[in-house]
Each structure stands twice: as structure tokens, then as C-alpha cells.
Amino acid sequence: MAECSHNCESCSSKCDERESESLKAKPHEGSKVGKVIAVVSGKGGVGKSLVTGLCAVASERLGYRTAVLDADVTGPSVPKMFGITDKAMGSELGLFPAVSRGGARVMSLNLLLDDETSPVVWRGPIISGAVKQFWTDVIWDDVDYMFIDMPPGTGDVPLTVFQSLPIDGIIIVTSPQELVSMIVEKAVNMAKMMKVPVLGMVENMSYYTCPDCGKKIEIFGKSNFEATAARLNIKPIMRVPIDSRLAELADSGRIEELDSLDLSPLQNLMN
């Protein structure tokens, strides 16, 4: 409504915005979460988990209290990236997230399994319910920034997250192939449908820098990153190169030690 004051407490009318807010799940009473940013794409294999990890590291280095909610239930990789091997603990109060060496609070289904290699053979509604419980039942304590590592696609879990959690914005992850850019647009359009702000786009596996001559080699072909961002009218945040040092740190659970990549473009989103 044109005359809306956005003060729902003093309003007796119904509107789409108010009905949407009523669907949001409340966090655990022991949680106080500031900004919630989801990392999404329209397909798998583009590096959403890596970009989620980079966002968390960038946040930590600004001194923010940081959390990561791993919503990719059937393919969780966040605990390994942060070197977390201890299981999440619980009490009659709720679940407590694991904490990385750098202080990031992390919750992932792998932290609840006896064997992290056990497959999660669940149907969509059960997976969506588990992700929602990571928000409602986990005692996150006091967090400035929470980053959500989303599963690929536009199905049950992304819909649950967008509808149930107070998402402040999303970061779209893509890679140089034209096919990926087309599929990523589906995620952008879903965000628009759900009225979730798109903060910008990150291109992963963008190029490789030759260690001998310093030339940037676009292994997957010429990047359309800037053109795609312009076409979708979203901000191009950064291009993440193919970097053996980055891969080594992520594989060995030491991503918080990253020293070969400038994270300031991500930090600018938080300042």
C-alpha cells in the first residue's frame, strides 16, 4: 500500500509483506543473529561451499562474530573446510554448534553423524525440516554475520530457507561457462520471486595465473562475468582464480589461514 508506514505493530491491514514476515521462523531464544547471507547458485559444482568459506573468513578478519549454517545436507563440506572434527553437542536447551580454530560457529549435518561418510538418504521435506531446525534449535549465541551454504537448484531447501529464515541478501556463485551463467539466472529469478535482495555475484574458477610468466589463463574460456552481471543488473563482486594454495588449505581444513587471495571485495559487503 502506498500509505504504508512499515510499522506493522500499529497496522490492522493485511499485506504481502506482513504475511511474508509471519512465515519467518524464530531463532532459538539463546541466539541473536545480525545479518544472514545465503550463498546460492542454480547448479552444483560451481563452488558455493568455497565462497561461503571465503565469506566467513572475510567476516572473521573484520572482527565480526561469524557463523556458517551448512544447508547442503546431502553434500556437506563446510566442517572439513574449517578443520572441524568434533561433533556438535546438545543438551535439554538445544544444540550447540562446533567452533573452528578461528572462532566461526558451524552447524552441519556431518557434525551429527557417527560416520561423516554415511549417505543422507532423505526425501526433500525431511531435509528442509532439518535445515529449518538448524535455525530454530541451534544455540548460535551472539552472531554478527551468518552465512548459509545452500544446496544447488531452486527446490525444497532453497524455498524453505527463503520463506522461513530472515535472509538479508544472497550472493550468486557462477563459473565462466556460458551454460552455468544461464542456469545461475534461474537462482537470480527465484530470489526476485521471493523478494530477497541480491548482493552481487562471484565467479569461481575464473582463471589460472601462470607461475612462470604471470599471465592469466582462462582455462574454461573467456569470462562473461562482467557482461552477465550487467545483464542481470547485479553487482560483480570478485573473480576467484584456480589457486593450488586455496585448494590445499580448503582440503586440509585450514581455510582460515588463507594468504593468497584478496578478500576485500567480500569485506566491502559487510562494512
DRENDO-1510 file (C-alpha; in Angstrom, 1 decimal, always signed):
<recs>
REC; n; res; u; v; w
REC; 1; MET; +0.0; +0.0; +0.0 .
REC; 2; ALA; +1.3; +3.5; -0.9 .
REC; 3; GLU; +0.5; +4.9; +2.6 .
REC; 4; CYS; +2.2; +2.0; +4.4 .
REC; 5; SER; +4.4; +3.3; +7.2 .
REC; 6; HIS; +6.1; -0.2; +7.5 .
REC; 7; ASN; +5.2; -0.2; +11.2 .
REC; 8; CYS; +3.2; -3.4; +11.4 .
REC; 9; GLU; +2.6; -3.1; +15.2 .
REC; 10; SER; +0.2; -0.2; +14.6 .
REC; 11; CYS; -1.4; -1.5; +11.5 .
REC; 12; SER; -4.6; -3.5; +11.2 .
REC; 13; SER; -4.4; -4.1; +7.5 .
REC; 14; LYS; -3.1; -7.2; +5.7 .
REC; 15; CYS; -0.4; -7.0; +3.1 .
REC; 16; ASP; +2.0; -9.3; +1.3 .
REC; 17; GLU; +5.0; -8.0; +3.3 .
REC; 18; ARG; +3.3; -8.6; +6.6 .
REC; 19; GLU; +2.1; -12.1; +5.7 .
REC; 20; SER; +5.6; -12.9; +4.5 .
REC; 21; GLU; +7.1; -11.8; +7.8 .
REC; 22; SER; +4.7; -14.0; +9.7 .
REC; 23; LEU; +6.1; -17.1; +8.0 .
REC; 24; LYS; +9.6; -16.5; +9.3 .
REC; 25; ALA; +10.8; -19.0; +12.0 .
REC; 26; LYS; +12.1; -17.5; +15.2 .
REC; 27; PRO; +15.7; -18.4; +16.1 .
REC; 28; HIS; +16.4; -20.2; +19.4 .
REC; 29; GLU; +16.0; -18.0; +22.4 .
REC; 30; GLY; +19.7; -18.3; +23.0 .
REC; 31; SER; +20.6; -16.9; +19.6 .
REC; 32; LYS; +21.0; -13.4; +18.5 .
REC; 33; VAL; +21.8; -13.2; +14.8 .
REC; 34; GLY; +22.5; -10.0; +13.0 .
REC; 35; LYS; +22.8; -10.3; +9.2 .
REC; 36; VAL; +22.0; -13.5; +7.3 .
REC; 37; ILE; +23.5; -14.0; +3.9 .
REC; 38; ALA; +22.9; -17.1; +1.7 .
REC; 39; VAL; +25.3; -18.3; -0.9 .
REC; 40; VAL; +23.4; -19.8; -3.9 .
REC; 41; SER; +23.6; -20.9; -7.5 .
REC; 42; GLY; +21.3; -22.7; -9.9 .
REC; 43; LYS; +23.5; -25.8; -10.2 .
REC; 44; GLY; +26.1; -27.8; -8.3 .
REC; 45; GLY; +29.9; -27.8; -8.8 .
REC; 46; VAL; +30.5; -24.1; -9.1 .
REC; 47; GLY; +32.0; -23.6; -5.6 .
REC; 48; LYS; +29.2; -22.4; -3.3 .
REC; 49; SER; +30.8; -24.0; -0.3 .
REC; 50; LEU; +34.2; -22.4; -1.1 .
REC; 51; VAL; +32.7; -19.0; -1.5 .
REC; 52; THR; +30.7; -19.5; +1.8 .
REC; 53; GLY; +34.0; -20.3; +3.5 .
REC; 54; LEU; +35.7; -17.2; +2.0 .
REC; 55; CYS; +32.8; -15.0; +3.2 .
REC; 56; ALA; +33.2; -16.4; +6.7 .
REC; 57; VAL; +37.0; -15.8; +6.7 .
REC; 58; ALA; +36.5; -12.3; +5.4 .
REC; 59; SER; +34.0; -11.6; +8.2 .
REC; 60; GLU; +36.3; -13.1; +10.8 .
REC; 61; ARG; +39.1; -10.8; +9.7 .
REC; 62; LEU; +37.0; -7.8; +10.2 .
REC; 63; GLY; +36.4; -8.8; +13.8 .
REC; 64; TYR; +32.8; -9.9; +13.4 .
REC; 65; ARG; +31.4; -12.9; +15.3 .
REC; 66; THR; +30.7; -15.3; +12.4 .
REC; 67; ALA; +28.6; -18.4; +11.9 .
REC; 68; VAL; +28.1; -20.8; +9.0 .
REC; 69; LEU; +24.9; -22.8; +8.6 .
REC; 70; ASP; +25.5; -25.7; +6.2 .
REC; 71; ALA; +22.2; -26.2; +4.4 .
REC; 72; ASP; +23.7; -28.5; +1.8 .
REC; 73; VAL; +22.5; -31.5; +3.8 .
REC; 74; THR; +23.3; -34.3; +1.3 .
REC; 75; GLY; +26.7; -32.9; +0.4 .
REC; 76; PRO; +28.1; -31.1; +3.4 .
REC; 77; SER; +31.7; -29.9; +3.1 .
REC; 78; VAL; +31.9; -26.9; +5.4 .
REC; 79; PRO; +33.2; -28.8; +8.6 .
REC; 80; LYS; +36.1; -30.3; +6.6 .
REC; 81; MET; +37.0; -26.9; +5.1 .
REC; 82; PHE; +37.2; -25.4; +8.6 .
REC; 83; GLY; +39.1; -28.4; +10.1 .
REC; 84; ILE; +36.2; -29.3; +12.5 .
REC; 85; THR; +36.2; -32.9; +13.6 .
REC; 86; ASP; +34.4; -32.6; +16.9 .
REC; 87; LYS; +30.7; -33.5; +16.9 .
REC; 88; ALA; +28.0; -30.9; +17.7 .
REC; 89; MET; +26.9; -31.3; +21.3 .
REC; 90; GLY; +23.4; -30.8; +22.7 .
REC; 91; SER; +21.5; -30.5; +26.0 .
REC; 92; GLU; +18.0; -30.1; +27.1 .
REC; 93; LEU; +18.4; -26.4; +26.0 .
REC; 94; GLY; +19.2; -27.2; +22.4 .
REC; 95; LEU; +22.1; -27.9; +20.0 .
REC; 96; PHE; +25.4; -26.2; +20.3 .
REC; 97; PRO; +27.4; -25.5; +17.1 .
REC; 98; ALA; +31.0; -26.6; +16.7 .
REC; 99; VAL; +33.6; -23.8; +16.7 .
REC; 100; SER; +36.5; -23.5; +14.3 .
REC; 101; ARG; +40.1; -22.6; +15.2 .
REC; 102; GLY; +39.4; -19.1; +14.0 .
REC; 103; GLY; +36.2; -18.8; +16.1 .
REC; 104; ALA; +33.5; -19.4; +13.5 .
REC; 105; ARG; +30.4; -21.2; +14.8 .
REC; 106; VAL; +29.4; -24.0; +12.4 .
REC; 107; MET; +26.4; -26.3; +12.2 .
REC; 108; SER; +26.3; -29.1; +9.6 .
REC; 109; LEU; +24.6; -32.5; +9.4 .
REC; 110; ASN; +28.0; -34.1; +9.2 .
REC; 111; LEU; +28.6; -32.9; +12.8 .
REC; 112; LEU; +25.6; -35.1; +13.9 .
REC; 113; LEU; +26.5; -38.3; +12.1 .
REC; 114; ASP; +28.6; -41.1; +13.6 .
REC; 115; ASP; +30.3; -41.5; +10.3 .
REC; 116; GLU; +30.8; -38.5; +8.1 .
REC; 117; THR; +30.9; -40.7; +5.0 .
REC; 118; SER; +27.4; -42.1; +5.7 .
REC; 119; PRO; +25.0; -41.0; +2.9 .
REC; 120; VAL; +21.9; -39.0; +3.9 .
REC; 121; VAL; +19.1; -40.7; +2.0 .
REC; 122; TRP; +16.2; -38.4; +2.9 .
REC; 123; ARG; +13.3; -37.0; +1.0 .
REC; 124; GLY; +13.0; -33.3; +0.4 .
REC; 125; PRO; +10.6; -32.3; +3.2 .
REC; 126; ILE; +12.8; -34.1; +5.8 .
REC; 127; ILE; +15.9; -32.3; +4.5 .
REC; 128; SER; +14.1; -29.0; +4.6 .
REC; 129; GLY; +12.9; -29.6; +8.1 .
REC; 130; ALA; +16.5; -30.4; +9.3 .
REC; 131; VAL; +17.7; -27.1; +7.8 .
REC; 132; LYS; +15.0; -25.2; +9.5 .
REC; 133; GLN; +15.9; -26.8; +12.8 .
REC; 134; PHE; +19.5; -25.6; +12.3 .
REC; 135; TRP; +18.0; -22.2; +12.7 .
REC; 136; THR; +15.3; -22.8; +15.4 .
REC; 137; ASP; +17.1; -25.4; +17.6 .
REC; 138; VAL; +20.7; -24.4; +17.5 .
REC; 139; ILE; +22.0; -22.1; +20.2 .
REC; 140; TRP; +24.1; -19.8; +18.0 .
REC; 141; ASP; +24.7; -17.3; +20.8 .
REC; 142; ASP; +25.6; -13.7; +19.6 .
REC; 143; VAL; +26.5; -13.6; +15.9 .
REC; 144; ASP; +27.1; -10.6; +13.7 .
REC; 145; TYR; +27.1; -12.4; +10.3 .
REC; 146; MET; +25.7; -15.8; +9.4 .
REC; 147; PHE; +26.4; -17.3; +6.0 .
REC; 148; ILE; +24.3; -20.1; +4.7 .
REC; 149; ASP; +25.8; -22.6; +2.3 .
REC; 150; MET; +22.9; -23.5; +0.1 .
REC; 151; PRO; +22.4; -26.7; -2.0 .
REC; 152; PRO; +22.2; -26.4; -5.7 .
REC; 153; GLY; +19.0; -25.6; -7.6 .
REC; 154; THR; +15.7; -24.0; -6.7 .
REC; 155; GLY; +13.9; -26.8; -4.9 .
REC; 156; ASP; +12.7; -27.6; -1.4 .
REC; 157; VAL; +15.6; -26.4; +0.7 .
REC; 158; PRO; +16.2; -23.0; -1.0 .
REC; 159; LEU; +12.4; -22.4; -0.8 .
REC; 160; THR; +12.4; -23.3; +2.9 .
REC; 161; VAL; +15.3; -21.0; +3.6 .
REC; 162; PHE; +13.9; -18.1; +1.7 .
REC; 163; GLN; +10.5; -18.5; +3.3 .
REC; 164; SER; +11.5; -19.4; +6.8 .
REC; 165; LEU; +14.7; -17.5; +7.6 .
REC; 166; PRO; +15.2; -13.8; +7.7 .
REC; 167; ILE; +17.6; -13.6; +4.7 .
REC; 168; ASP; +19.2; -10.1; +4.3 .
REC; 169; GLY; +20.6; -10.9; +0.9 .
REC; 170; ILE; +22.2; -13.6; -1.3 .
REC; 171; ILE; +25.5; -14.0; -3.2 .
REC; 172; ILE; +25.2; -15.7; -6.5 .
REC; 173; VAL; +28.1; -18.0; -7.5 .
REC; 174; THR; +28.9; -18.8; -11.1 .
REC; 175; SER; +31.8; -20.0; -13.2 .
REC; 176; PRO; +32.9; -19.0; -16.7 .
REC; 177; GLN; +31.0; -21.4; -18.8 .
REC; 178; GLU; +28.0; -19.9; -20.7 .
REC; 179; LEU; +25.8; -22.9; -19.7 .
REC; 180; VAL; +26.4; -22.1; -16.0 .
REC; 181; SER; +25.6; -18.4; -16.5 .
REC; 182; MET; +22.2; -19.4; -18.0 .
REC; 183; ILE; +21.4; -21.7; -15.1 .
REC; 184; VAL; +22.5; -19.2; -12.5 .
REC; 185; GLU; +19.9; -16.8; -13.9 .
REC; 186; LYS; +17.3; -19.2; -12.5 .
REC; 187; ALA; +18.6; -18.6; -9.0 .
REC; 188; VAL; +18.5; -14.8; -9.6 .
REC; 189; ASN; +14.9; -15.0; -10.8 .
REC; 190; MET; +13.9; -17.1; -7.8 .
REC; 191; ALA; +15.4; -14.5; -5.5 .
REC; 192; LYS; +13.3; -11.9; -7.2 .
REC; 193; MET; +10.2; -14.0; -6.9 .
REC; 194; MET; +10.9; -14.4; -3.1 .
REC; 195; LYS; +11.7; -10.7; -2.8 .
REC; 196; VAL; +15.2; -11.5; -1.5 .
REC; 197; PRO; +17.9; -8.9; -2.3 .
REC; 198; VAL; +20.8; -10.0; -4.5 .
REC; 199; LEU; +24.0; -8.5; -3.1 .
REC; 200; GLY; +26.1; -9.5; -6.1 .
REC; 201; MET; +27.9; -12.3; -8.0 .
REC; 202; VAL; +31.2; -14.1; -7.5 .
REC; 203; GLU; +32.8; -16.0; -10.4 .
REC; 204; ASN; +34.7; -19.1; -9.2 .
REC; 205; MET; +37.4; -20.9; -11.2 .
REC; 206; SER; +37.7; -17.7; -13.2 .
REC; 207; TYR; +41.3; -18.0; -14.4 .
REC; 208; TYR; +44.7; -19.5; -13.6 .
REC; 209; THR; +47.9; -17.4; -13.2 .
REC; 210; CYS; +50.9; -19.0; -14.7 .
REC; 211; PRO; +53.6; -19.2; -12.0 .
REC; 212; ASP; +56.4; -18.7; -14.6 .
REC; 213; CYS; +55.2; -15.7; -16.7 .
REC; 214; GLY; +52.3; -14.3; -14.5 .
REC; 215; LYS; +49.8; -14.5; -17.4 .
REC; 216; LYS; +46.2; -15.1; -16.5 .
REC; 217; ILE; +45.0; -18.1; -18.5 .
REC; 218; GLU; +41.2; -18.5; -18.8 .
REC; 219; ILE; +41.0; -22.3; -18.7 .
REC; 220; PHE; +37.3; -22.5; -19.2 .
REC; 221; GLY; +37.2; -19.9; -21.9 .
REC; 222; LYS; +36.7; -16.2; -22.0 .
REC; 223; SER; +34.9; -14.9; -18.9 .
REC; 224; ASN; +31.5; -13.3; -19.4 .
REC; 225; PHE; +31.4; -12.3; -15.7 .
REC; 226; GLU; +31.0; -8.5; -16.2 .
REC; 227; ALA; +28.6; -8.9; -19.1 .
REC; 228; THR; +26.4; -11.4; -17.2 .
REC; 229; ALA; +26.3; -9.2; -14.1 .
REC; 230; ALA; +25.3; -6.2; -16.2 .
REC; 231; ARG; +22.6; -8.2; -18.0 .
REC; 232; LEU; +21.2; -9.4; -14.7 .
REC; 233; ASN; +21.6; -5.9; -13.2 .
REC; 234; ILE; +23.6; -7.2; -10.2 .
REC; 235; LYS; +27.0; -6.2; -8.7 .
REC; 236; PRO; +30.1; -8.2; -9.9 .
REC; 237; ILE; +31.8; -8.8; -6.6 .
REC; 238; MET; +35.0; -10.7; -7.4 .
REC; 239; ARG; +36.6; -13.3; -9.6 .
REC; 240; VAL; +38.2; -16.2; -7.7 .
REC; 241; PRO; +41.1; -17.9; -9.5 .
REC; 242; ILE; +42.0; -21.5; -9.7 .
REC; 243; ASP; +44.6; -21.4; -6.9 .
REC; 244; SER; +46.5; -24.5; -5.7 .
REC; 245; ARG; +47.2; -22.8; -2.4 .
REC; 246; LEU; +43.5; -22.1; -1.8 .
REC; 247; ALA; +42.6; -25.7; -2.8 .
REC; 248; GLU; +45.3; -27.1; -0.4 .
REC; 249; LEU; +44.0; -25.0; +2.5 .
REC; 250; ALA; +40.4; -26.0; +1.9 .
REC; 251; ASP; +41.2; -29.7; +1.6 .
REC; 252; SER; +43.3; -29.7; +4.8 .
REC; 253; GLY; +40.8; -27.8; +6.9 .
REC; 254; ARG; +42.9; -24.6; +7.1 .
REC; 255; ILE; +40.9; -22.2; +5.0 .
REC; 256; GLU; +41.1; -19.6; +7.8 .
REC; 257; GLU; +44.9; -19.5; +7.1 .
REC; 258; LEU; +44.3; -18.2; +3.6 .
REC; 259; ASP; +47.0; -15.8; +2.5 .
REC; 260; SER; +47.0; -15.9; -1.3 .
REC; 261; LEU; +43.7; -14.1; -2.1 .
REC; 262; ASP; +42.4; -10.6; -1.5 .
REC; 263; LEU; +39.2; -10.8; +0.3 .
REC; 264; SER; +38.4; -7.1; +0.4 .
REC; 265; PRO; +35.7; -7.2; -2.2 .
REC; 266; LEU; +33.7; -9.6; +0.1 .
REC; 267; GLN; +34.6; -7.5; +3.1 .
REC; 268; ASN; +33.2; -4.4; +1.4 .
REC; 269; LEU; +29.8; -6.0; +1.5 .
REC; 270; MET; +30.0; -6.1; +5.3 .
REC; 271; ASN; +31.3; -2.6; +6.0 .
</recs>
